[in-house]
């Protein structure tokens, strides 16, 4: 009986541990109070580009096992502000994030028409820094 339990525990550990250590690039937000229309979309990656003119930030995730890269570009709405570590509140500029910073962003996807064409926009409404693995 003890061998059977040990084998079961080993099997569970082999399946669960790699999944617990991996941080996926696309994800779902944890439980909480979220804005209306938010579907729980998140993306975790490293800041690879910022553009203050368009208020956008580009995150890139590279799968360590397969080497596959995935990139997501999203924007902050005009006037988006955050409380800083010194206690002040000020508007966010994408260039406030250093290239190489690891972030998890929470975003809303909207679709609108521009010159008769549907355009998809990803709006960042929350973010947090993430420790490296």
N, C-alpha and C positions, 0 to 999 in steps of 0.2 A: 504494500500500500504506500509506503514512504517513497519508493522508487517512482511510482505513478504520480505522486504529488510533485516530486522533484522534476520529473519530465514535463509535467504540466506547467510548472513555474518557469522552467527554462524556455519552453515554447512561447509562453506569454511574454517573457522578457525579450526574446528575440524579435517578436512581432511589434511590441509596444514601444520599446526603447528608441529605435531609430526614428519612429514617427514623432515621439516626444521631443527629440533633439532637433529635428528639422523645422525650420521656420519657413513656411510657404510664402511666395511672393503675393499671390492673391489670397485673400482670406475673408472671414466673416467677423464682424465686430462682436465683442463679448457682450453679455447681457447688460442692459442699462436703459436710460431714458434717452432716446434719440429723436431728432427732428422728424416731422411728418414727411413721408415720402422717402425716407432713408431706408435702403434695402440691405444695409449691413456690409457694403463693399469696402474693403481695405486693400492696401498694397504695401508691402514692406520691401525696401530696397535701399541702395546707396545713392545719394545725390550725385548725379553726373553732369547736370547743367541747370543753370538758373537764368531767367530773363525778367528783369524788373519792368521792362516796357509792356510785356504781355502778362506780367504777374504770374508766370508759370515756373514750374519746377519739374525736372525730369529725374525719375528714379529708375535705377537699373538693378535687376536681380540676376545673379548668375548661379545656376544650379551647380553645386560643388562636385557632384558625381558625374553629371552628363556634360557639363560645360555649356549648356544651353542658356542663352541670355534672353531676358524679357525686359522691355522698357515700357514705362508709363509716364505720360506727361499730363499734369493737371494744373489748374490755376487757382489762385486765391481771389475771392471777390474783392472789389474795390472797398476799402475801409476795414478789411479784416484786421482785427487787433488781437493782441495776446498780452498776458501779464508776464513780465520778464523776471528773472531771478532777483533783480534789485528792487522789486515791488512796484515798478512803474508799468503802465499799460501804454503800448504804442502800436502803430500800424506795422504789420509784417511786410517786409520786402523779401522776395525770393533770395536775394543776395545775402540775406542774414544767415543763410544756411551754407556752411562751408562744403565745398566739393569733398566727397568721401564720408560725409555724415550719414549714419544709418537712421532712417525714419520709417515710421509706420504712419501712413496717411489714411484718413477716413474721407471718402469722397461720394458726392452725388453725381449721377450722370443725367444730363439734360440734353434734349434734342430741340433745335430751333431751326428756322429757315433763314438762310442768307443767300440773296440773289436767286431764290427759287430752289436752292439746294438744301437738303437736310444736313445739318452740322451737329456732331456730337461734341459736347463739352463736359469735361470732368471738373467739378468744383470741389476744392478742399475745404472742409468745414471744421476739421480737427486734425491734429497731428501730435506725435510724440516721438522722442528719440528712443532708439532701441539699442541695447548693448550688443556688441559683437559676440558671435558664438565662440 
